[in-house]
C-alpha cells in the first residue's frame, strides 16, 4: 500500500501531514513521491488566499482524472482547511471522486476507511484509540526518522481572535490547548528519533493555556520543554501583539535553548486599517512592543506579516505601512495581497475595492524595500561568527539556520546534518548568507553517528 501526501500551506499543515503519514505507516503504508504510483493520494489544503486554494483545486482535478483513467482504484483523501471542522458539502458535491474528507488535524476518516476496505477491524479500533499519537508519542515516518532535524509541534489548535479578514477560526475552529504532558511526551519521542530543534505552533501561540483553567501559559510551557534532554533549540510561532507578554520575553531572554527570534504580525502600518481588520492594537502600541522585544534581546531578530490592498486602503495608508517597515527594519516580512475569504467579515461587509494590479504594485514595492533592508542588515554580519544548526545538503553546500533564523550555506567534506557548527560569514545577500567553517579541523572529524530507526 503506497501513499502520497501533498501539503500546501502553513507549518500546522506540515505537522498534520507528518501525523497522517505516521498513521499510514503504522497500517503498513509505504511512502512514494510519485503520485502515479500511489494507492492512496492525500492533499492537505490551505485557504488563506485564493491562489493557494486554486492550487488545491487544480491538484484535485488532476488526481481525479488519474483515478478515472487508472485501473488501480486510487483512494483520494482531502484534508485541511478546505474541508474545515464543520465539513464542506459544496466540496463533496464538486469532487465525488474524493473518498474521504478530513478536518484539520483529524486523520481518522481516511484511516477508518482504509481499515474497513482492507478488513483491518482490529486496526480500525486502534485508530479510534490513538489517532496519530499513541500515548503521546509520535513515531516519525521512516523517511524522516533519524534525518529530520527540525520538527513542528502544535500546542494550541484553532483560533478565537477572529480578525475580519481571517478564515482560520471558521475552518480550524476555536482555540484548544493540548495538555502539557502530551506535548512533552511527543517532543521526547521526536528527540529520540533524531530531532534537534522544536517549533511550538499555534495560530496565536501566545494564548496557549488560556482556554483551560489552571493550565500553564506559554512561558511556563517553554520552561518545561527546555528541560527535555537532547534538545538543541526551541522556537515558537506565531505571536500576536496583544498577547506577547513581558514574562514571555523574559523567558526567551533567560533560557539558552530558546532562539531569540520572534514572529509577530503587524498587517498594516495605519490605525484605521488596523481597526477595520479588528486587530486590537494601534501602530503606536505595536511600535512600543517591537522596542520592548529589542530591549530584551538586542541581538535577536523579528519577523512580521503584512497585508496590502485591504478594502478601503488608500495610497496614504499604504505609505504608512512602507514608513513603518522602513523604520522598524524587520529581519523578515511575509507580504500578502488581500484576498477575500468567503464567510469572513471583510468579505461580507467590505468592498474589495483595490484593483488587482494595484495590490501587486504595492506588494512588489514593499518586497523591494524589504530586500534593501535585509541586504543592509545581512551585510553587517560579514566577518562575524554565527552558530548554525545544519538541516541538510543543498546544491553542493551544507545548509542551516542561525538562532535568529537566517539561512546560511557553507562547504564541508563530511556529514553535518543535525550538528551545531560555527561559521564565519564571508558573503551576504538579502535572503541568505555564505560562509566557511570556523574550525578548519572540523572537516576532518569522524562522521556523525546515525540515529537508530526505533524509538
C-alpha positions as CSV (number, residue, x, y, z in Angstrom):
1,X,0.0,0.0,0.0
2,X,1.8,3.1,-1.3
3,X,0.8,6.6,-0.1
4,X,1.5,10.1,-1.4
5,X,0.8,13.2,0.6
6,X,0.9,16.7,-0.9
7,X,0.9,19.5,1.6
8,X,0.0,23.1,0.9
9,X,0.1,25.9,3.4
10,X,1.4,26.6,6.9
11,X,3.6,24.7,9.4
12,X,0.5,23.4,11.1
13,X,-0.4,21.6,7.9
14,X,3.1,20.2,7.8
15,X,2.7,18.8,11.3
16,X,-0.7,17.4,10.4
17,X,0.7,15.6,7.3
18,X,3.5,14.1,9.4
19,X,0.9,12.7,11.8
20,X,-1.1,11.2,8.9
21,X,2.0,9.7,7.4
22,X,2.9,8.1,10.7
23,X,-0.6,6.5,11.0
24,X,-0.5,5.2,7.4
25,X,2.9,3.6,8.0
26,X,1.6,2.0,11.2
27,X,-1.1,0.4,9.0
28,X,1.5,-0.9,6.6
29,X,1.8,2.0,4.2
30,X,5.0,2.9,2.3
31,X,5.6,6.5,1.1
32,X,6.1,7.3,-2.6
33,X,7.0,10.7,-4.0
34,X,5.3,9.7,-7.3
35,X,1.6,10.4,-7.5
36,X,1.2,8.0,-10.3
37,X,2.4,5.1,-8.1
38,X,0.2,5.8,-5.2
39,X,-2.6,3.6,-3.9
40,X,-3.6,6.4,-1.5
41,X,-3.3,10.1,-2.5
42,X,-3.9,12.8,0.1
43,X,-4.0,16.6,-0.4
44,X,-3.6,18.7,2.8
45,X,-5.1,22.1,1.9
46,X,-4.9,25.8,2.8
47,X,-7.4,28.6,2.1
48,X,-5.8,31.7,3.5
49,X,-5.5,33.1,-0.1
50,X,-7.4,32.4,-3.3
51,X,-4.1,31.5,-5.1
52,X,-3.4,28.5,-2.8
53,X,-7.0,27.4,-2.9
54,X,-6.7,27.4,-6.7
55,X,-3.6,25.2,-6.5
56,X,-5.5,22.7,-4.4
57,X,-8.4,22.7,-6.9
58,X,-6.0,22.1,-9.8
59,X,-4.4,19.1,-7.9
60,X,-7.8,17.6,-7.2
61,X,-8.8,17.8,-10.9
62,X,-5.5,16.2,-11.8
63,X,-5.7,13.3,-9.4
64,X,-9.4,12.8,-10.1
65,X,-8.6,12.4,-13.8
66,X,-5.8,10.0,-12.8
67,X,-8.3,7.9,-10.7
68,X,-10.8,7.8,-13.6
69,X,-8.1,6.8,-16.2
70,X,-6.4,4.2,-13.9
71,X,-7.4,0.7,-13.2
72,X,-5.7,0.7,-9.8
73,X,-8.5,2.3,-7.8
74,X,-6.6,5.1,-6.2
75,X,-8.1,6.2,-2.9
76,X,-8.2,10.0,-2.6
77,X,-8.2,11.9,0.7
78,X,-8.8,15.6,1.1
79,X,-7.6,17.2,4.3
80,X,-7.3,20.5,6.0
81,X,-8.8,24.0,5.8
82,X,-10.7,23.4,2.5
83,X,-12.7,20.8,4.4
84,X,-12.9,22.6,7.7
85,X,-14.1,21.5,11.1
86,X,-17.8,21.6,10.0
87,X,-17.3,19.8,6.7
88,X,-17.9,21.3,3.2
89,X,-20.9,19.9,1.4
90,X,-20.2,22.0,-1.7
91,X,-16.8,20.5,-2.0
92,X,-18.3,17.0,-1.6
93,X,-20.6,17.6,-4.5
94,X,-17.9,19.2,-6.6
95,X,-15.4,16.3,-6.2
96,X,-17.3,13.0,-6.0
97,X,-14.0,11.1,-6.7
98,X,-12.7,12.0,-3.2
99,X,-13.1,9.0,-0.9
100,X,-12.5,10.7,2.5
101,X,-12.8,14.3,3.7
102,X,-10.6,15.0,6.7
103,X,-11.0,18.0,9.0
104,X,-7.7,19.8,10.0
105,X,-5.6,17.6,12.4
106,X,-8.0,14.7,12.2
107,X,-6.9,11.7,10.1
108,X,-9.5,9.3,11.4
109,X,-12.0,9.3,8.4
110,X,-9.3,8.1,6.0
111,X,-7.7,5.7,8.4
112,X,-11.1,4.1,9.2
113,X,-12.0,3.9,5.5
114,X,-8.7,2.0,4.8
115,X,-9.3,-0.3,7.7
116,X,-12.8,-1.1,6.5
117,X,-11.9,-1.7,2.9
118,X,-9.0,-4.0,3.8
119,X,-10.8,-5.8,6.6
120,X,-8.5,-4.4,9.2
121,X,-11.1,-4.4,12.0
122,X,-8.6,-4.6,14.9
123,X,-6.7,-1.7,13.3
124,X,-9.8,0.3,13.0
125,X,-10.4,0.1,16.7
126,X,-6.8,1.1,17.4
127,X,-7.2,4.2,15.2
128,X,-10.0,5.3,17.4
129,X,-7.8,4.9,20.5
130,X,-4.6,6.6,19.3
131,X,-5.4,8.9,16.4
132,X,-2.0,9.9,15.1
133,X,-0.3,9.8,18.5
134,X,-0.1,6.8,20.7
135,X,0.2,7.6,24.4
136,X,1.6,11.0,23.4
137,X,4.4,9.5,21.3
138,X,4.7,10.4,17.6
139,X,6.5,7.8,15.5
140,X,8.0,9.6,12.5
141,X,7.6,8.2,9.0
142,X,10.5,6.0,8.0
143,X,11.9,8.6,5.5
144,X,12.2,11.2,8.3
145,X,13.3,9.0,11.2
146,X,16.9,9.8,12.1
147,X,17.2,12.5,9.4
148,X,14.6,15.1,10.5
149,X,16.5,17.9,12.3
150,X,13.6,20.4,12.9
151,X,10.0,19.4,13.8
152,X,6.8,21.3,14.4
153,X,4.7,20.5,17.4
154,X,1.2,22.0,17.7
155,X,0.4,23.2,21.2
156,X,-2.8,25.0,20.5
157,X,-5.3,24.3,17.7
158,X,-7.7,26.7,16.2
159,X,-8.2,30.4,16.9
160,X,-10.8,32.6,18.7
161,X,-9.5,36.0,17.8
162,X,-11.5,36.5,14.6
163,X,-9.8,39.2,12.6
164,X,-12.2,40.4,9.9
165,X,-10.0,39.0,7.0
166,X,-9.2,35.6,8.5
167,X,-10.8,32.3,7.6
168,X,-8.9,30.3,10.2
169,X,-11.5,30.4,13.0
170,X,-14.2,29.2,10.6
171,X,-12.0,26.3,9.2
172,X,-10.0,25.2,12.2
173,X,-12.4,26.0,15.0
174,X,-12.0,27.7,18.3
175,X,-8.7,27.5,20.1
176,X,-7.9,24.3,22.0
177,X,-4.7,23.9,24.0
178,X,-3.1,20.5,24.3
179,X,-2.1,19.1,27.8
180,X,1.5,19.8,28.8
181,X,2.1,16.1,29.4
182,X,1.1,15.2,25.9
183,X,3.3,17.9,24.4
184,X,6.3,16.8,26.4
185,X,5.8,13.1,25.6
186,X,5.6,13.9,21.9
187,X,8.8,16.1,22.0
188,X,10.7,13.4,23.9
189,X,9.8,10.8,21.3
190,X,10.9,13.2,18.5
191,X,14.3,13.8,20.2
192,X,14.9,10.1,20.4
193,X,14.3,9.9,16.7
194,X,17.0,12.5,15.9
195,X,15.1,15.8,16.0
196,X,17.3,18.6,17.4
197,X,15.0,21.6,17.1
198,X,11.4,22.0,18.1
199,X,9.0,24.8,17.0
200,X,5.9,25.1,19.1
201,X,2.9,26.0,16.9
202,X,-0.3,27.9,17.4
203,X,-2.4,30.3,15.3
204,X,-1.8,32.6,18.3
205,X,0.7,30.6,20.2
206,X,1.0,33.2,23.0
207,X,-2.6,32.2,24.0
208,X,-1.6,28.7,24.9
209,X,-3.4,27.6,28.0
210,X,-5.9,30.4,28.1
211,X,-8.8,28.1,27.3
212,X,-8.1,25.6,30.1
213,X,-8.4,26.7,33.8
214,X,-5.2,26.0,35.7
215,X,-3.2,25.3,32.6
216,X,0.3,26.8,32.4
217,X,0.8,29.6,29.9
218,X,3.3,29.6,27.1
219,X,6.2,31.0,29.2
220,X,5.7,28.2,31.7
221,X,5.4,25.6,28.9
222,X,8.7,26.8,27.4
223,X,10.4,26.3,30.8
224,X,9.1,22.7,30.9
225,X,10.2,21.9,27.3
226,X,13.6,23.5,28.0
227,X,14.3,20.7,30.5
228,X,13.9,17.9,27.9
229,X,17.2,16.2,27.4
230,X,18.7,16.2,23.9
231,X,17.1,19.3,22.5
232,X,19.4,21.9,21.0
233,X,17.0,24.6,20.1
234,X,13.4,25.7,20.8
235,X,11.2,28.1,18.7
236,X,7.6,29.2,18.8
237,X,5.2,30.9,16.4
238,X,3.0,32.8,15.6
239,X,2.7,35.5,18.2
240,X,0.1,38.3,18.4
241,X,0.9,41.8,19.6
242,X,-2.0,41.7,22.2
243,X,-0.7,38.6,23.9
244,X,3.1,38.7,23.7
245,X,3.8,39.4,27.3
246,X,6.9,40.7,29.1
247,X,7.1,37.4,31.0
248,X,7.3,35.5,27.8
249,X,10.0,37.9,26.5
250,X,11.9,37.4,29.8
251,X,11.7,33.7,29.4
252,X,13.1,33.8,25.9
253,X,15.9,36.0,27.0
254,X,16.8,33.8,30.0
255,X,16.7,30.3,28.6
256,X,19.6,29.4,26.4
257,X,17.9,26.9,24.2
258,X,15.1,29.3,23.1
259,X,16.1,31.1,19.9
260,X,15.9,34.9,20.0
261,X,13.6,35.1,17.0
262,X,10.0,36.4,17.3
263,X,7.4,36.4,14.6
264,X,4.7,39.0,15.4
265,X,2.5,40.2,12.5
266,X,1.6,43.9,12.1
267,X,-0.6,43.5,9.0
268,X,-0.7,47.3,8.4
269,X,1.0,50.5,9.5
270,X,-2.2,52.5,9.6
271,X,-4.5,52.7,12.5
272,X,-7.7,53.0,10.5
273,X,-6.8,49.9,8.5
274,X,-5.9,48.0,11.7
275,X,-9.3,49.0,13.2
276,X,-11.1,47.7,10.1
277,X,-9.1,44.5,10.4
278,X,-10.1,44.2,14.0
279,X,-6.6,43.6,15.1
280,X,-7.0,45.1,18.6
281,X,-3.9,47.3,18.7
282,X,-2.6,50.6,17.3
283,X,0.6,51.3,15.4
284,X,1.9,53.1,18.4
285,X,1.3,50.1,20.6
286,X,2.9,47.8,18.1
287,X,6.0,50.1,17.8
288,X,6.3,50.0,21.6
289,X,6.2,46.2,21.6
290,X,9.0,46.0,19.0
291,X,11.1,48.3,21.1
292,X,10.5,46.1,24.2
293,X,11.4,43.0,22.2
294,X,14.7,44.6,21.3
295,X,15.4,45.6,24.8
296,X,15.1,42.0,26.0
297,X,17.1,40.6,23.1
298,X,19.3,43.2,21.4
299,X,20.8,40.7,19.1
300,X,17.6,39.0,18.3
301,X,15.5,39.1,15.1
302,X,11.9,39.9,14.4
303,X,9.7,38.8,11.5
304,X,6.2,40.1,10.7
305,X,3.3,39.7,8.3
306,X,1.8,42.5,6.2
307,X,-1.4,42.6,4.0
308,X,-1.6,45.1,1.2
309,X,-4.7,46.1,-0.6
310,X,-7.1,45.6,2.3
311,X,-10.6,47.0,1.5
312,X,-10.5,50.8,1.6
313,X,-6.7,51.0,1.9
314,X,-5.7,54.3,0.4
315,X,-2.3,55.2,-1.1
316,X,-1.6,57.3,2.0
317,X,-2.5,54.4,4.3
318,X,-0.3,52.0,2.3
319,X,2.5,54.6,2.6
320,X,2.2,54.4,6.4
321,X,3.0,50.7,6.1
322,X,6.0,51.4,4.0
323,X,7.2,54.0,6.5
324,X,6.7,51.6,9.4
325,X,8.7,48.9,7.7
326,X,11.5,51.4,6.8
327,X,11.6,52.5,10.5
328,X,11.4,49.1,12.2
329,X,13.8,47.2,9.8
330,X,12.4,43.7,10.3
331,X,14.5,40.7,9.6
332,X,11.8,39.1,7.5
333,X,8.4,40.3,6.2
334,X,5.8,38.0,4.8
335,X,3.8,40.2,2.3
336,X,0.4,39.1,1.1
337,X,-2.1,40.7,-1.2
338,X,-5.6,40.8,0.3
339,X,-7.8,38.0,-0.9
340,X,-11.5,38.0,0.3
341,X,-12.3,34.7,2.0
342,X,-15.9,33.6,1.8
343,X,-17.7,33.9,5.2
344,X,-15.3,36.4,6.8
345,X,-16.5,39.8,8.0
346,X,-14.4,41.6,5.4
347,X,-15.8,39.5,2.5
348,X,-19.4,40.0,3.7
349,X,-19.3,43.7,4.7
350,X,-16.4,45.4,2.9
351,X,-15.9,46.1,-0.8
352,X,-12.7,44.6,-2.3
353,X,-12.0,48.0,-4.0
354,X,-8.2,47.9,-4.5
355,X,-7.6,46.7,-8.1
356,X,-5.5,43.5,-8.5
357,X,-2.7,45.3,-10.4
358,X,-2.5,47.9,-7.7
359,X,-2.3,45.2,-5.0
360,X,0.6,43.7,-7.0
361,X,2.4,47.0,-7.3
362,X,2.1,47.6,-3.5
363,X,3.4,44.1,-2.8
364,X,6.3,44.4,-5.2
365,X,7.3,47.8,-3.8
366,X,7.3,46.5,-0.3
367,X,9.3,43.5,-1.4
368,X,11.9,45.7,-2.9
369,X,12.1,47.9,0.2
370,X,12.5,44.8,2.4
371,X,15.2,43.4,0.1
372,X,17.2,46.6,0.6
373,X,16.7,46.5,4.4
374,X,17.8,42.8,4.6
375,X,20.8,43.4,2.3
376,X,22.0,46.1,4.8
377,X,21.3,44.0,7.9
378,X,23.0,40.9,6.5
379,X,25.9,42.9,5.2
380,X,26.6,43.8,8.9
381,X,27.3,40.1,9.5
382,X,30.3,39.9,7.2
383,X,33.2,38.7,9.1
384,X,31.0,37.6,12.1
385,X,30.9,34.1,13.5
386,X,27.4,32.6,13.8
387,X,26.1,29.3,15.2
388,X,24.3,27.2,12.6
389,X,22.1,24.2,13.1
390,X,22.6,22.2,9.9
391,X,19.5,20.7,8.4
392,X,20.8,19.2,5.1
393,X,22.8,19.4,1.9
394,X,21.6,21.6,-0.9
395,X,23.1,22.3,-4.3
396,X,26.6,21.2,-3.3
397,X,26.7,23.0,0.1
398,X,25.5,22.4,3.6
399,X,22.6,24.4,4.7
400,X,21.3,25.5,8.1
401,X,19.9,28.4,10.1
402,X,21.2,30.7,12.8
403,X,19.5,31.2,16.1
404,X,17.9,34.3,14.6
405,X,16.5,32.2,11.7
406,X,18.9,33.4,9.0
407,X,19.7,30.9,6.2
408,X,23.4,30.0,5.9
409,X,25.3,27.9,3.4
410,X,28.9,26.5,3.8
411,X,31.1,23.9,2.2
412,X,32.3,20.7,4.0
413,X,33.7,17.3,3.2
414,X,31.7,15.2,5.7
415,X,28.2,14.7,7.1
416,X,27.0,17.7,9.2
417,X,23.2,17.1,9.3
418,X,21.9,17.8,12.9
419,X,25.1,19.4,14.1
420,X,25.6,22.8,15.6
421,X,28.7,24.4,13.9
422,X,30.3,27.8,13.9
423,X,30.5,29.5,10.6
424,X,32.4,32.7,9.6
425,X,30.3,34.7,7.2
426,X,32.1,35.6,4.0
427,X,29.3,36.7,1.7
428,X,25.9,38.1,2.2
429,X,22.7,38.8,0.3
430,X,19.1,39.8,1.2
431,X,17.9,36.2,1.5
432,X,20.8,34.1,2.7
433,X,24.4,34.1,4.0
434,X,27.5,32.2,2.8
435,X,30.5,31.3,5.0
436,X,33.2,28.8,5.9
437,X,33.6,26.6,8.9
438,X,35.4,28.5,11.7
439,X,37.4,25.5,12.9
440,X,39.5,24.1,10.0
441,X,39.9,20.8,11.8
442,X,36.1,20.3,11.9
443,X,36.1,18.9,8.4
444,X,38.4,16.1,9.5
445,X,36.3,14.9,12.4
446,X,34.5,11.5,12.2
447,X,31.2,11.2,10.5
448,X,28.1,11.9,12.7
449,X,26.5,9.0,14.4
450,X,23.4,7.7,12.6
451,X,20.3,7.6,14.8
452,X,18.5,4.3,15.2
453,X,15.2,3.8,13.4
454,X,13.5,2.7,16.6
455,X,12.2,4.9,19.4
